[in-house]
Amino acid sequence: MVTAINGYDFARKGALLLAGTILSGVPAFAQTAPAASPSAGPSTAPTGTATRTGATRVAPPVVTPVGAPVSVRTIKTLRVEGSQRIEGETVLSYTKLRVGIPYTAETLDQALKDLQASDLFADYSIAGVEDGNIVLRVRENPIINRVIIEGNKALKSDKITKEIKLAPRQIFTRTAVRQDIARIIELYRRQGRFAAVIDPKMVNLDQNRVDVVFEISEGPKSKVRQINILGNEVFSDDQIRGQMATKQSRLFRLLSSATSYDQDRLSYDQQKLRQFYLTQGYADFRVTSAVAELTPDKKDFIITYVVEEGKRYKFGDVTVDSQIRDFDNTKLAATLPLKKGDWYNAKLVEDSVDNLSQTAGLFGYAFTEVNPEFQKDAETLTMGINFNIAEAKRTYVERIDINGNTQTQDKVVRREIRLAEGDAFNSFQVKRSQDRINSLGYFADKMEIKQLPGSAPDRVILETNLEEKSTGELQLSAGYSSLERFIIQANITQRNFRGKGQELRAGVNYSSYSKSIELGFTEPYLFDKNIAVGGDIFRRDYNSFNYVGNDRQTNYSQVSTGFQLRAGVPLTEFWSLSARYGLSYDEVSLDSQYLNADGSCNLEVAGRYLCEAIGNRWTSSVGYSISRDTLNSRLRPTAGSRFSFSQDFAGLGGDVKYLRTRLEGSKYANLGSGFIGSIVAEGGYIHPLESSPGPGRDPIRITDRFYLGEPQFRGFDIRGVGPRVLRAGYVIAADGSQSVQTDRDQIQDDALGGRAYYLARAEIEIPLGSGARELGLRPSIYAQVGSLFGIKKPLPTFNYDQAKSAAGALLFNADGSPTLLQNQYKDSGNNPLYLTPEVAATATTPGIASVQTICPVGVIAAGATTCSGTTANARYLNPNIYQETFLGNSAKPRLSVGIGVNWNSPFGPLRIDLAKALLTQKGDDPKLITFNVGTQF
């Protein structure tokens, strides 16, 4: 049987039942727990008995004659009836009734109250009042078998279960049910569901057990329908609403959580309003009332603010009164952003306090108090401010405590701290130390170095509380990239090897167009000196490709095997110098489709520029880099800058000689409200140190040049920017007329790279809510500009003869292009080739196949050196003719704008970009959407 608990009139403390009579004996009292049907009217007790239910019931008053004595009797026997789980002695212990003590009506009523307060019994009564043989009759509250939650969708059951008190094997009480209903309703109100209704029910089972069922009707989320502003005159309602975290429910805010009503957000908005007015000069502003009214249907809230704007103030005299002798008050005041006559701004006052505290910290005063004193003049509407810097002693570092590091050795952290025990305190060095430790990436983000008082007023303890995070990464992934199609990766990296800050890495990558295996090791502090050394061993197999239509095909492959050694030292706190030496062996070969039967390069198919790239060569290079780094984090910077200049000289032995120069710079800034702005720029140039190997050939090989496009230049395809050769075939109609192929998808596109490039990007990272941040989503908008250029124009692969009329005039096609003659093949000695006539087989004689010869007539017999015979041979002609165009070798800028999203997805990092190329040069390959899954970005 299911009984609706919320239909009960839950128990209340009853009033005393007054009874007594002079003529008859003491009437008996009985109390019973709430009846099954609380709606029933008061029951009538038998003679000598009064009933107490869970609801308060008061017996009709009995008039006692004045002066009549109250009857008192003694308890002769005392026993308990009806208890099952609870011992009788335990039941009696909840009351003050004992054998041999006198009792009155008040004594017995108090005993019933005590039983009710225990929350252990559903029914309780007292019998045997007339003769002193007292019997406590009880019926125990049932045991909870299960707690069932039904109808909940917005809140998961486990979240509700954690908040409620009722649980299996506990004693059921109506008070606990009431309390749990209140807790569940509060949970839904925190979610903005004020229309939620909880209907509790109880299912009676055998052995005095029950199932408790909470039937939940969640209702819709209560939105903020309207925000009313009363009393504002200077700023409009929309301007004021724009400062609030709470937003009015509108269709365009369908996915926003800011439209839900939240009591805490209401208080926060009042603070936001006050901050806004204080930054605009209204020092007397106040919110006189803020009322949130729930509509009758409980679906929406209407919030009304009543404000008093007050008068607008300007800054009066701004002075500094420093008790520290080292400071010049006048000079300090001149450095503050507050100027007399400007509108009052409370934010500038806070910034000034911070600036003065930081200035004191730079001079070694760790615990300086800066107190702004305001002199408000209501007549002149000015706000004078005197910044009082309390007297302080120069502070020294007494001790540096490092806590929380279990894996990382202390010295790894200490060597990043710019202060040592005994040094004069310096707030700038503390901040710098904090940034350097965070940049290690070994600890939880936003670690702060706390400044605690030392053993004396002039001593400070720097406490570094660390929370280590995993520094080992094992990545086994398969993914898909618009760059490399299907990808398989296996990489293992330990960035804090043995807790010494060493980095050890190994990786294997395999895709349709690249394969590599690499091993690397870096020691950041050699022999505990600030000297970083490292090395890499690698083998990389890279396949270059081009497009013919949507068909992506490999043109040349480059297999590089080698190693690199490197070392670096700091020059100052921000400047560093590094050097490196590398040796590699490159094997460059063409795909089989570009080769002749004898293995030589097929000029017709590959093109002259690809045939010239074939060969094996050693590259021995030495280089250096000088850089300045003030970034607050090397992993995800939000402030600071980085500049780097590097050069690599190839020619210390080997077959390759050039000087490669690169320049890189970046600047990051916190724009406020969670927005992070950045500007990143880079450029490079390769200067050849050897002469050109021939006409139309650039001294920098195609494998050593710069390339530009996806992923670094979003909005363009991979290698989609810069010098390239387009090979468009001629379409020959049935009547012999020719036309150049114009469909870009049917034109062979070979990127040649460049000797010079530049690229710049301006980007703003957009903040999201906490839920999106937990998912690892980081959207951004950006604009990029760049170019690739600077190589020699290659010679055309073939020079076709132009057809002439019988009269000797040049012939042109209908599209204006020249009519070309088919090209005659030549042998390795540049002799024109011919084909001998083919003789068909007969019933009596075998056929003779056509063969190549250099003889226009006849053939060269075995052992002979000249042609003999009278049979004319046909010219061996190339049936395919095409137009070869060199494009893109221009320093003119290319420009793209777009939006991208980084997502640390469960199946690997993902980057999606939607970028539109606004400025292009002829030959460039724009691309609207790019994405990568399973690879780092």
N, C-alpha and C positions, 0 to 999 in steps of 0.2 A: 504494500500500500504506500503510495506517495502522498506525503502531507506537505503542504506549502507552509514553510516556516515563517515566511514574512507575513503570513496571515495572523500569527499569534500576537497577542498583546503581551510582550515580554515582561518578565517579573519585575516588579518594583518593590521597594521596601514598604511593608505594610505599617499602618498606624497601630498603636497598642489597642488590644481588645480589652476594654474595661468591663469587668463583670464583678459580680459579688451580690450577695443578698443576705439580709439578716435572718429572714424566715427559713430559708432552706440552706443546704450545704453549699460548698464551693462548686460552681459549675465546671464541667469537663471542657477542655480546650482541644481542638484538633485542627491541623493545618495540612492543606494538600497543595501540591505543585500545580502549575497551570493546567487547566483542563484541556482535552484534545481540541475542543472548539472554543476558542477565546471569545467568540461572539456571543456565546450563551450568556444569559443573565445570571445574576447572583444566585447561588444555590442556597437552600435552607438547610441548616445543620440540624441533626437530631437534638433532642433535649440534652442539655449539658455539654454540647459540642459547638465550637466555632471553627469555620473553615478559612484557611489562607491559601489563596492561589498565587501563581506567579504575579498576577496583577494585584494591586493593592485593593483589598476589600475591607471595609470598616463595618463592624457589627453595630446594630442600633444601640445607641447609648442607654445604659441602665442607670436610673436615678438612685443614688445611695443616700439614705437619710443622714442628715447631719449628726455627727457623733457616733454613728454605727461603727463598730470595729471591723477591720479587714481580717477575713478568715485566713489563718496560716496553718498548714499541715506539714507533716514530715514524710519524706520519701522512705517507704518501707523496702520496696524492691525496685530494681531498675534493669531492664533488659531491652534488646534490640531485635526487631523482626524485619525480615525482607532483604537484608544485606546478602549479597552473593560473593562479590570479589573482596569487599572490605570487611575486615574483622569487626566484631561488635565493639571491642574495646576502642578501636580506632574511631568508630562512629561517635562513641561517647566522649572521646577526647576533644571533639570539636565543640562540645557543650560544657557548661559548668555544673550540670546535674550530677549529684553523687548520692549514694545511699546514706540516709541518716540526716541529711540537711533539710531544713524547712523550705517550703516552696509556696509561691503565690502565683497569681495570674501573670504578674510581670516576669517572674522567674521563668515560667514555661514559655511565654512569648519570646523572651530573649534567646531561649534554647532553639526555638524554631528559626529565629533570625540567624543564629550561628550556623545552623545546618544549611540554610539558604546561601550564606556567604561562602561556604566551602566549594560551591559549584560542582558537587559530586552527586547530587540527588535530583531526580525528576519530581518525585513526590515525597512528602514528609508530614507526619502527624504524630500527635501524642494522645495516648489512651490511658485509662486507669487513673484519671485525675481524682475521682471521688474517694477512693480508698487508699491512695498512696502507693499502689502497685503500678508504677509508671512503665509504660511500654512505648518505645520510640519505633514507629513503623515507617520504614523508608523504602523507596524504589530508586535504585541507582540509575544515574545517567548512562546511556548506552555507550559502547565502544565504537569508534569509527573504523569501519572496514575499508572504505575507499573514499577518496575525495575526487570527484569527477568535475571537469570543467568543459562546458559545451558552448558552442556558438561563437567562440573567440577566433578571429582571423587576423586582426591588426596586431594583437599581442599573442605571442606564442605561450603555450601552456607552461613551459618551464620558467618563463619570466614571472608568471602569476604565482606559480607554486612556491617560488623563492620568497615571495612577499607575505603570503598568508601563513597563519599559525596552525590551522587545522591540518592534521596529518593522520595517516593510518595508525591504529593501535593507541590513539590518544582518546581521552574522554570527551564526549560530545557535550557542549554547552551552548545555549542560545547566545550568551554573551560573546563567546568566541566567534560565532557565526556573524553576529552584528559587526564585530571589529574587522573581520576579514572582508565583509562586504564594503566597509568604508575604505579598506586598503585597496581593493580592486578598483573601486570608483576613482580613487586618487591616482592610480596608475593610468587610467584612461583619461583623466583630466590633464595629466602631464602630456599626453599625446594630443590634447585639444579636442577630445571627444566628451563633451559635457552632457550629451544626450544618452550616455551609456546607462543601461538599467540592468541590475543584477537580481535574478529571481532564484533564491535558494530553496532547495527542496530536500526532503529527507525520505529515504527508502528504508523501512523497517525490515530487518532480517532476523533470523533465529538467533538464540543465545544472546539476546539483548545487544545486537549489533545493528549498525545503520550505515548506509551509503549516503554521503552528502554530495548533492549535485548543485553546482552553481551554473544556472542557465543565464547566459550573457547575451544581451541585445546591445551591440556596440554602438549603433547609430552612426551618423556621419561625423566627420571632423568639423568642429565648430570654427568657422572662419571669422576673420575680422571684416565685417561688411563695410563699416564706415569709421573713419577717424575724424572727429570734429575738433576744431581748435577755436577756442573762444578767448578774446582779449588781445589778440595779436593785431598790430597795426603796421609795424615796420616790414615784416616778412609775410609773404602770402602763405596760405594753408599748404600749398604744394611744396614750397621751399622748406617749411617746417617738417612736413611728412617725409621729405627726402632725407632728413637727418636721422630718422628713426629706423631701428632694426625691424620693427613691425610694419608690415605693408598691408594695404587694403586688398581684399580678394578681387582680382580681376582676371579675365580670361587669359591674358598674356602672361599671368603669373601662375598658370595652372600647375607647374611642376615645382613651384617655390614653397619652401617650408616656412617662410617668413610671414605668410598670411594666416597661420594658425595662431590662436590666442594662447598666450603664455604669461602667467602672472609675473614671473621673474623678468621676462622681457619688458613688461610694462614699467617696472622700476628702472630697468636699464635705459629705457627710452627717456625717462625723465632726466636721468643723468646726462644723456646725449644732448637733450635740448638745452640743459644748463651750460654744458660745455660749448655748444654752438653759439649761444648768445654771449657767453663770456669771451669768446674769441672775436666777436664783432663789436665789443666795447660796452655791452650792456651789463654792468657790474651788479645792478640791483635786480636782475631777472630772477623770477621764481615761479614755480608751478604751484598754484594755490590748490588745485584739486585734479585728480585723475580718476575717472569713474568708468568702469567697464560693465555694461549692461547686456545680459543674455536675452536674446529675443524669445518670445513665448514658445516658438517651436524648437528652441535649444539648438538651432543650427548655426546661428551667427552671433557675433558680439558687435556692439556699437560702443566705441571708446570716445570719451569726451575729456579733453584737457582744457583747463582754465588757467591762463597764464597772465602774469604781469610783467611787461617788458621793461618798464622803467626808463630812465634817461641813459643816453649814450655818453661815455666818458672818453677822454683822451689821456695819454700819458703826461704826467707832470714831470717834475724833476726826478731823474733816475741817478741814484748815487750808490756808491759802494763804501761800506765802513768795515774795513778789515782790521782785525786784532792781530793778524800775522804780519810781522814786520817786513817780511820779504816782499810783500805785495805793495804796488803803487795803486792807491784807490782810484785816482783819476784815469790812469791807463786801463785799469780793469773795467771801469764804467764805459770807456770809449769802445771796448771790444764787444759789449753786449748788443744784442739785436734790438733792444728797446731804445727808442728815440723820443725825446720830448716833442709833443705835438701830434704824434701818431695816435691812431685810435687804439684804445686799450685792448690788449689781447692776452688772455690768461695763459694760452699755450706758450707765448714768447716768455712769459714769466717763468714757467716751468723749465723751458729750455735754458734760460739764463741761470737758474739754480744749478742745473746739470753741468753747464759749461764752467761755472765757478768751482763746483766740486771737482770736476776733472782737472781744472787748472791747478787746484790745490794738490791733487793727487800726483800731478807731474812733478811738483816740487817736493814730494815726499810726505805730504800730510794726508794720511789715510782716512782719518775719522773727522774730517772737517765738517762742521755744521754751518749751513748757509740758510739764514732765515730772512725771507722778504718781509719788510714792514711797510704796510700800506697807509698812505695818508689821503683819504678820500675827501674831496672838497665838493660838496653838493651844489655850491653856488657857482663855482667856475667850471663844474663838471670835469674836473681833472683828477687823476689818480697818480700821486707821487709814490715812488717806491725806493726804499733804501734796503739794499742787500747787506745784511749784517753777517760778516764772516767771523765766527767765534774764534777765540784764541786756541791754538793747537800746537802741539809739539811735533817736530819732524819725526817721522815714524821709520823704523827699521824692521826688516823682516827677521823675526825671531826664529820661525820654523816653517818648513813647508811640509805639510802632511798630505800623503797620497793614500787614499782609501778605495777599496772596492776592486782593485786589480788582482785577480787570482792567477790569470794566465800571463799577462804582460808584466815584464820585469820593471821594477821601479825606475831603473836608469833610462828606459825607453821614454818614460813620461818626463822625468826630470830634465833630460837633455833638450826638451822642447820648451821648458820654462825659462823665461828670459831673466829671472831673478834668482839669487842664491841667498842662503842664510847669511845675515849680516849686512846685506845690501840695503841702501836707502829705498824706501818704498816708492814705486812709480806706477801710477794707474795705467799709463799707456803700455808699459811692459807687461802688466797683468793681463790686459786685454789682448795683447799680442800673443802671450803664452796660451791664453784660452783658445784663440783662433788656430794656433799651430797644433794643439792637442786635438781639437775637433777635426782638423784636416787629415789627421792620421787615419781616420775611418775605423779605429779599433773600438770606439766607445759610442754609447748612445748619444744622439744629437743634442745640441744645446747644453753641453756641459758647462758649468760656470765655476770659476775659482772664487770661493767665499773668503772674505776678509774678516777675521775674528780678532778680538782684543787679545793681546799677549799678556805676559806676566807683569808688564809695566805699562804706563800710559803711552810710552813712546815705542812700544813693540806691537807687531801685528803678526798673526799666524795666517798663512795662506793654506786653506783647506781645499784640496782637490778630491771631490767625491766622484768616482768613476763608476760607470755601469757598462761592463764589457758586453760586446755583442760578437756574434760569429764573424770571424775573419777568414774562415775557410770556405771556399765555394767549389762545389762540384756540379757541373752543368752537363747533363746528358739530354739533349733535346733534338727534336726534328721540327722543322718549320718550313715556311714558304716565304720567299722574298721576291719582290718584283725585280730585284737585281740579279739574283742567282738561282731563281726557281727553288727547287727543293734542296733543303739544307740539312745536314746531319752534323752535330757538334758534340765533342767530348772535351771539356776543359776542366782542369783542376787548378785552383789558385789558393795559395795560403799567403795572405798579406802580412801576417804576423807570425812567421815561422819560428817555432821554439820560444815564442814570447819575446824575441829580440828585435822585432820590427823588420826582420828580413822578409823579402818577398820571393816566393818560389812558385813557378807556374809551368804548366805543360798543357798543350792543346793539340787536338786533331780536328780539322774541319774538312768536310767533304761536301761538294755541291756539283752541279752539272758543269760549272765553268771555273771552279777553283778547288784546289786541294792543298792542304798544308799541314806540316807538323812542326811545332816549335817548342823549345825548352828555354827557360830564362831564370836568372837568379839575380837579386839585387841586395847588396849589403849597404844600408844607408850610413852607417858609422863604422868605418874600418878601424879596427884596433881602438874602438871607443873615441876615435877622432872624428871630427866633422868632415869626413871624406866619404863620399858615396862611390861605390864601385859596383859593376854588374856586367853581365854578359848574356848573349843570346846565341843559340844555334838553331838554324832553320832550314827547311826545304819547302819551297813554295812552287806549286804547279798552277800557273794561271793561263787560262784560255781567253784570248781576246775574241771579240765577235763583232759581227755587223748584222744589219737587218736587210733582208730582201722581202718586201711585203711584211707580213707578220711573222715570217720565218726567221728565227734567230739562228745564225750559223757561225761556227768557229772559223776564224781566218788564220790566226797564228797562235802558237803556244809558247810560253816562256817558263822554263824550269830553272829556278834559282836555288842554289845550295851554298850556304856560307855561314858566317858568324860575325858577331859584332861585340867589341869590348868598349866599355864606357866608364868614365869617372867624372865626378863633380865636386866642387868645393864652394862654400859660400864666400863672397867677398865682403858683404856687409849683412845687416839684418834682412834686407830685401833683395840685394843683388847676389847673383850666383853665376859661376862659370863652370861649364862642362865640356869635356872633350871625348872623342870617340874614334875608333878605328874599325873599319869593316872590310871583309874580303868575301867576295861571292863569285860563283861561276854560273854564268847564264847560258842556257841552251835555247836558242830561238829557232823554231821550225814551223813550217806551214802545214795546214791540214792537207790530207791526201787529195782532196778535190782540187787543190791549187797546183798540183804537181803533174809533170809529164810522166809517161811510162818509165822513162829512164831515171826518175827521181829529181830531175831538174825543175826549176820553178817555171810554171806556165804563165808567161806574161799576160796572155790574153785573159785568163780567168782571175789571176791574183792582182795584177797591176804592178807597175814598176816599183811603187813605193813599198809594197809588201815583199817583193822579191829581194829588195835591197836590205831588208831587215834580217834575213836569214843568216845564221852563223852562231858560233860559240865564242864566248869572250870572258876574260877575267876582269873584274872590277875591284881595284884596291883603292880605298878612299879613307881620308882622315878629315875630321871636322871638329867644329867647336860651336858652342852656343853661349850667349850671354843673355841673362834674363833678369827682369825685375818683377817680383810677385808680392802684391799686397792684398790678395784675395783673402776673405775671411774663411773660406773653405775651398779646398781643391775638388771636393766631390760635387757639391751643389752651392756654388757661390751666390751670395745675395748682395755683397758689397765689396769694393776694392777693384783693383786692376791688375793686369798682367801684360808684360811686354817681353818679346823675345826676338833676338837677332842671331841667325845661324848661317854658317857656311860649311860646305863640304867640298873638298878638293879630291877629285879622282884623277889618278895619274902617278901615284906612288908605286910604280910598277903596274902590271896589268895591261890591258888592251884599250882602256877607255880613259879619255882625258877631258875633264871639264871642271868648272867651278860653279857650284849651285849655291845660290844665296836666297834665304827666305827671311821674311819679316812678319811677325804676328803680334797682335795686340787685342786686348779685350778690356771692357769696363762694365762693371755691374753696379746697380744702385737700387735701393729699396724705395719705391715710389709711394709707399704708404698704402694702407688698407689691403696689404697682402700682395700688391702688384710688384713684380720684380722686372726692372728694365735692364737690357744689356745691349752693348754694341761690340761686335767682334769683327775684326778686319785682318786680312793677311794678303801677302803678295810674294812673288818669287821670280827669279830670273836665272837661267842657265847660260853661262858664258863658255863657248867652246874653246879648248886649248889645243886644237888640232885643225888643220885645214880641211876644207870640204873634199870628200873622196871623189867628186866628179860633178859635172854640170847638173843642176836641178836636184842635188842631193844635199840635205842639211847635215852639218857635221855632228849634230846631236842625234843619236839613234832614236828610233821610234819608241824603243822600250825604256829610254831614260828621260823622256819628256814629261811635262806636267799634263794632267788631264782634268777636265772640269765638267761637272754635271751631277746627277743624282749619285749619292745622297747629300753631298755637301752643298750643292746649288739646287735647292728645291724649285720645282717648276720646270725643270728640264730633265730629259732622259739621261741615263748613264752615258757619259762622254758626249752629251748632247750639245756642248758649247765648244766653239773654237774651230781651228782649221780642219777641213775634211775634203774628201774627194767623192763626188757623186757620179756614178756611172749609169747613165740613162740609155737604154737600148733604143734602136730604131725599129719601128714597126713597119714592115714592108707589105703593102697591099698586093692583091692579086694582079693588079695592073702594073706593078713594079714601082709605084709611088711610095715614098718614104715619109715617115713622121716620127718625131722624137717622143719617147714615152714621157708623159707628164704626171702620171700617178706616183706620188712619193712612195707609196707602199711597194711599188715595183721597181724602185731605183736602188741600186746597191750603194750603201752609205758606209764609208770607211773613215773613222776618226783618226787623225794623224797626230794629235797632241800639239803642244806649243812649248816654246822656250820661255815665255813670260806669261804671268797671269796676275790678276788681283780679284779679291772677293771680299765683300763687306755685308754684314747682316745686322739689322736693328730689330730687336725682339722684345716683347712684353709678355711675361708669364702671368696668366689670369688666375686669381685665387678661386677656389671652390669651397664648398662646405666641408665639414669634418668627415661626413660619410664618404664623399668623393676622394678626400685626401687619404682616408684609410684604404681605399681601393687602389691608390697609387696613380690617380689620374692627374696629369699636369698639362692643361691646354695652354696654347700661346698663339699670338699673332705676330707676324714678322714681315719684313721687306728685305730683299737681297739685291745686290748689284754686283756685277763682276764681268770679267772677260778673259779670254785665252787667245794668245796670238804669238807671232814672232818667228815663224819658220820660213825657209825658202820654198818658193813655189816649185813643186815637183814637175819634171818633164812629163808630157803625155805618154801614155803607154804605147799608143800607135798614132801615126800621122796618116790619116786616110787621104787618098787622092779624091779631089772633087770631080764629079762627072761633068763632061762638056758635050755640047751639041755637035752635030756634024760640021757646023760652021766654026766650032772652036769656042763658043760662048759658055760660061759657067752656068750650070743648071741648079735651080733651087726648088725645094718642095713647097707645097701649098702653105705650110706654116711659117715659111721664110727661112727655114734651116737649109744649109747646103745639101745637095744630093751627093752622097758619098759612094765611092767605088768600093767593092768588097776587097779586103786586104789579102794579099798573097802571102802564104806562110813562107818562112825562110829557115834554113838550117843554121847550125851553130856558127858556120862561117859566113853568115849573112847572105847566102846564095838562095835565090828564089827556088821554090819547090814546085814540081809538077807531078801529075798522076798519069801513069801509063794506062792505056785502054784496057778495060776488063773484057776477057773473052769468056763467053758462056760455054758451059759444058754441053757436049752432044752425047749421042748414044755410043759413039766410038772413041771420042777424045775427051780428056778431062778439061775442066775450065781453068782459065788463068786469071788470078786475082790481080787487081790494080795495085801497083806499088809506087812509093815516092821516089823521085829522081830529080836531079838538078838539070837534066837534059830537056830542052824544049822539044827536041826531036830525037827519037831513038833512046838508047840506054848506054850505060857504061858497062862493058863486058868485064868478066872476072879477070883481074890482072891488068886491065887497061886503065888509062888515065883520061881518055877522051870519049866523047859520045859517038856512037855509031848506030846506024839504022836510019830508016826513012819514015817511020811512023811518028806522026805528030802527037805530042802529049798535051793534056789539058792542064791549065794553071790550077794549083792546089790553093783554093780560096777559102778564107774564113767566112762562113755564112753569117756570122754575128758581127754586126757593126754597132758601135755605141758612141755616145757623146760623153766625154770625161770633163767634169767641171771642178775647179778648185775654188772653195768658198770658205768663209768664216774667219779668215786670217785678218781680223780687225780688232783694234783696241777699243772700239766703241762699246759703251756699256750695254749689258743685258740686264733687265730688271724684272723681278717677280715679287708678288705679294701673296700671302696665304695664311692659313691657320693650320696648326698641327696639334696632335695630342700624343703625349707619352703615357703609356699604361704598363705598369708592372703586373702583367696578367699572370694567372696561375700557371699558364703554359709557356711563360717566358716573356721578356720585354717586347713590347709592341709599340711601333711608331706609325701613325697615319698622318699624311699631309695632303691638304687640298691647296694647291698653289697654282696661280695663274701668271703666265709669262706676259708682261705688258710691253716690254721692249725686247726685240729679237733682231738678229742679223740673218741675212739670207743663208740658208743651210742649217741653221740651228734646229734642234729637235725638242720642242716643248712637250711637257707631260703634265697632265692635270692632277692625277692622284698617284701617290706612291705609298707603299707600306712595307714594313719589315716585321716579321714574326720569328722569334727564336734566335735573333742575332742581337748583339749589342749595338746601341746607337748613341 
